[in-house]
Amino acid sequence: MMIHTAIEVLTQVPPAIPDPGGPVAPPGSNGVMTIMRWVMWVVFALCFLGTAAIAGKMALEHNSPHGGGMAVTNLWKPLTGAIVATNITGILAGVATFA
C-alpha cells in the first residue's frame, strides 16, 4: 500500500508554471524610449569617430619610427566601447535575469 501511494505521489503532474511573457514598456514611456535611442546613436557615432580618428593617426604615423604602433595601442578603447554598446541590451537582460 505504501509503495502504491508513493508511486501516485511521484507521478503526479505539477501545476504549470505561469509564463509572465517578455518585458513591456509602461504607457507613456515613448519619450524615454526616444531619448534612449538618441543616446545609443550618439554612442555609436562617438565609437565610429574614435575608430576613424585612430585609423587616420595610424595612416599619418606609418613612416614614423614606431610605424603607427603608438596609435594601435589606443585602438582597443573605441572598439571595446563599440562592442559593449552593441551588446548592451543582451548584457542588461542577463544582469536583470540573475538579479
Number of C-alpha atoms within 10 A of each C-alpha: 5 7 8 8 9 10 10 10 10 9 8 8 7 7 6 6 6 6 6 6 6 6 7 6 10 7 6 8 9 11 9 11 12 11 11 12 12 12 12 15 13 12 16 18 13 15 20 15 13 19 19 14 14 19 16 13 16 20 13 13 16 13 10 11 9 11 14 19 15 15 20 13 10 13 18 12 12 19 15 12 17 20 12 13 16 14 11 13 11 11 13 10 12 11 10 9 8 6 6
